Amino acid sequence: MLAVRLFVMLLGLGLGYLAGRALATDQTGGLGTVNTLSLMLAGTLSALLLAPRAEALLGRVSQRFLRWYAALSPRTVAAATFGLIVALLLSVLLSSLLRSLPFYTWVLNVAVTAVLAVFFVSFAVRNAEAFGLLAFPQVRRKPGAKVLDSNVIIDGRILDLIRAGFLDGDLLVPSFILREIQTLADHQDPQKRTRGKRGLTVLEELRGLRPIQVADWDTALPTTDDKLIRFARETGARIVTNDSNLGKIARLHGVEVLSIHEAAVALRPQIQAGDHLTITVTKGGQQQGQGVGYLEDGTMVVVEDGLKLRGKPARVLVVNNVQTNVGRMIFAKVDREEGAA
């Protein structure tokens, strides 16, 4: 930055001038003036050499400060302010009570104020959740809006839902979700890098279908799920995700969740007894002669006397459809025409 370099050069010039004037008191004639000009020039040139490093150091410090400032939540600021107010009030009260003591001076008063401030501010910040009513709202509430999680963006099926008109309202993408996808896109692991690039591509296609609002919002919470739940609570929006654990935690916090995976399971065609399926038997079952195959969605199909058809597509007749604690299981038998063949 040009301003930083100019400031550093002016600082070097000023230091050279002060050093030259200090030496000029012991020198006579024009020698003091010449030495002052030489020191001013030396200070300016030294500052010119150190300016790039000073600029880089200031850049790192400013980036850290901006990240710290962006991570502040309204509750934390309100809690720290409240703690500082209490410390100042107690300091004034103590100074009024102890000012008659001979050893009580303004230096001791400042020290007592500092100790009280550190204690009450740190205590209030650790319990910042209790100061939510004192904080100004950080984002405007958007009832009916949908907050997109990173996994649902990378999944890509949300594009079909948008095209079909099943998702109305505003689409919100918090800035920390964008940073997570960008981090994946720049990752050294090829699989993670592919997922991140897919997420960025889906966002580009989403922007062509519907306006996407990027919310410049962040907080100091440790995990992305915690941040997402906090953001949804403050905006009044629903979370669109595929993460079942996130959905459970969000519902405990009173946040509505739209799970694309649950919607896909609910819309999956139900197979009834008497339906015909074409599957490939891949292995044997637990009983003699049983064959086991799988549908495209991973549902297990147990075929009676199907082991003889192992390794090739077979037409089977559904006998029963059972829902177990680990998923759905279909029992079938070889179609008569298939068995005859």
N, C-alpha and C positions, 0 to 999 in steps of 0.2 A: 504494500500500500504506500502510495506516495506521501501521504500525510505522516505516516510513521517514520519514513526515512528523513523527511524534512525536520521532524521534531528531534530525532536523534542527532542530526547534523547541527541544528541550532544548540542542542545541549552540549555537544562537543565544542562548538564555537564559544559558548558561554564559559565553560570550564577552562578553556585555554585563555580567555580574557582575564578571568579571576586569577589564574596562576601567574600570568604576565604582570598584572597589577601588583600582586604580592611580591614578586621579585623586583619590580621597578623601584620599590622604596629604598633598596640598598644600592641602586645604580644611578649614575649621573649622566646627564646629557641625553643624547638621542639613543643611547644603548638600550635603555629601558623600553622605549617605544618599539625598537626593532625586535627585541626579545618578546614583547607582548604580541606583536603581529605574527612572529614565528610560532609561538605557542598556540595562537588562535588558528593558524593554518594547520598545524599538526593535530590539534583537537578536531578540526573539521574533517581532515582526511582519515583520522582514526575512527571517527563516527561513521564515515562513509563505508569503511571496511566492516564495521560491526553492525551496520543497519540491516543487512539481510537476516542475520541471526536474531536480532531483536524483533524483526518483523515476523519471523517464524515462531518465536517464543510467544509473542503477543497473539498470534493467530491461534496457537494451541490453547492458550489461556482463555481467549474469548470463546472458542468452541466448547470448552468444558463448562464455562459459565452459561452459555446458551443452552446446552443440554440439561444442566442443573435447573435453569430457570424454566425450561419447557416441561420438566418433570414435576414441577410444583403443582399440587392440586389446591383448589380453593379451600378445602378443609384444613390443609396443612398451614396455609397462610393465615387463615382465621385463628387457628389454634396458637400459632406463634405470636400473633398480635395480642391475643387475649392473655397469654402468659406474660408478655412484656408489660402490659397494662397493670396486671396484678403485682409484678415485681416493682414497678415504679411507685404504685400506691403504698405498698409496704415500706419501701425505702423512705418515702416522705414521712410516714408515720413513725418509723424508727428514729429518723433524724430529729423529729420534734420531741421525742421522748428522751433521747440521749444527748441532745446538744448542750445540756448543762454540765455534762461530765468534762473534766479538764483535758482528758486525753482524746476526746472525740473531735476530730478535725474533718475538713472537707475531703482529705485524702482517704480517710477511713470510710466516709460516707460513699465515695465513689466505689471503693472496694466492696462494701456491703451491697450496693446496688448491682454491681456486676455479678456477684455470687447469686443474688436472688434472681437476676435475669436468666443466668445459665440454668438454674434449677427449674424455674417455672416454665421457661420456654421449652426446654428439653422434655419435661413431663407432659406439657400440653401437646407437643408434636407426636410423642409416642401414643397419645390417646386422641389423635386427630379426628377419629370417627365420631366422637361425641360432640364435635363442633360443626356438624353439617348445617345446622339451622343458621349459624352465623356467617356462612360462606355465601358469596354471590354465585349464582349458577354459571358454570363455565360454558355450557352449550345450551342452545335453545331446544326446548322439548319438541320432538317431531313424532306425534302419535301416528301410528300406521306406517312408519318408515321401517326399512329392513336393513340391518347391519350384516354385512357379508364377512364371514370368517375366511381365513386363508385357504383352508382345506376345501371349502365349497367352491372357491374361485378356481383352484387348481383342478378340481374334479371336472368342471366344464358343463355338467348337465344343467346348470342354472340358465345357460343360453337357451335351451329348448323350453324351459319353463317361462322365460321372458317372452319368447316368440309366441308361445301358446296363450299368454295373457294370464297366467296363474299367479304372478307376483305383481301386486299393485303397490302404490305408494313410492316414496323416495328410496333410492338405493344409496346407502352410506358406507363408505370405506374409510375407517380411521387411518391416520398417518402411520401408526405403528404396524398395522397390517401390511401396508405398502412396503415399509422397510423390511418386514419379515420376508415378503416375496422377493424383494430385490436382493436380500442377502442370500436366499436360495439360488437365485439366478446367477450370482457371482461366486457360488461355492465351488470348491475344488472337486468335490465328489460329482461324477458325471450324472448319477441318478438325481441327486438333489438339484443340480444345475438344470437338468431337463424339466423337473417339476416347476422350478421357479420361472423358467422361460415360458412354460405352458400357462402359468398363472398370469404373466404379463400379457400374453396373447389373448387370453380370455377377457381380460380387462379392456383391451383395445376393442374387441368385438362387442362387449357389453356397452361400451361408450357409444358405439354406432347404433345400438338398439334403443337405449334409454339413457337419459342424463345420469351421471354418477357424481355424487357429492363427496369430495375428499375432505374429511373433517380433520383439521390441524389440532389434534387432541392427543395428549399423552399424560401419564402419571407415573409415580415412582413405584407402583406395584411390581412384584418380582416376575410374574408370568404373563404371557399374552392372554391366557384365558381370564385371569383376574381383571386385566385391563378391559377386555371385551365386555365382561359382565358389568363393570363399573360404567363404561360408556353407554351401554344399553339402558342401565337404570337411570342415568342422568338425562338421556334423550327420550326415554319412553318408547324406544324402538324394539323390534323383535330381532332376535339373532337367527340368521340362516346359516346352518352348519351341517356337517356330517359326523361330527364328533359326539358320540353318545355320552361320554363322561362329561363333556362340557355342557351338554343339554341337561343332564341331571343336576349338576351344580347350579346352573342358571335358573332352573325351575325352583330350586330351594331358595334362591334369592328373589323370587317373585318375577323373574324375567321370562317372557314368552319366547319359545324356541320353535323354529320351523326346520325340521330335519328332512332333507331331501332323501336320505336313505330310508327313513321310515315311510315317506310318501311312496317311494318306489316299491317297497315291500307291500304296502297297502294296495297298490294298483296292480300288483302282480296277478296274472290270471290264475284262478284257483282250479286245480285239476280235480275232477270228480271221478268216482268209480264208473267204469264203462267207457271212459275216454281212451283214445289210442295215442300212443307216443312212439317215436322212433329214437332209439338210443343205441349207444355202443357199449356192450358189456366189456368192462376192463379188467375185472378180477372176480374171484370166487367169493361166495358169501359164507356165513357161519354154518349153514346146514348143507347137507350133501346135495350137489347139483345146482345150488343157487348161484346166480350171477349178479353182479353189482355194476351199475352204470350211474352216470351223473347227467343231470340237465345242465343247460348253459349257465344257470344261476348257482350251480353247486349242489342242488337238491339231490339226495341219494335215492336211487331207484333200485329196489331189490326185486329181481326177476326169478320166479320159480322155474326150475329146470332151464335156466338161461345160460349156464356155464358152457354148454355145447356151442353157443353162438358167440363165444368170446372173440373179440377182435374185429367184429364186423357189425355194421348197423343192423338193428333188429326192430321189428314192429311188435310192440307189446300192448296188452290190454290192462288198464289200471283196475286193480281189485280193491285197494283201500288207500286212504290218504291220512296219515297220522301226524299230528303235531306233537313233538317231544320237547324237552327242555333244552335240547341242543339244536333244534331246528325241525324242519319238515322232512318226513320220510314217506316215500311212496312204495307200495307193494303192488307188483304186477305179475302177469304171467304171459308167456309167449302166445302171440295171436295164432289161432288155429291154422290160418293160411301160411303163416311164417313157419310154423312147426312142420306142416305138411311138405313145404318146400325143402 
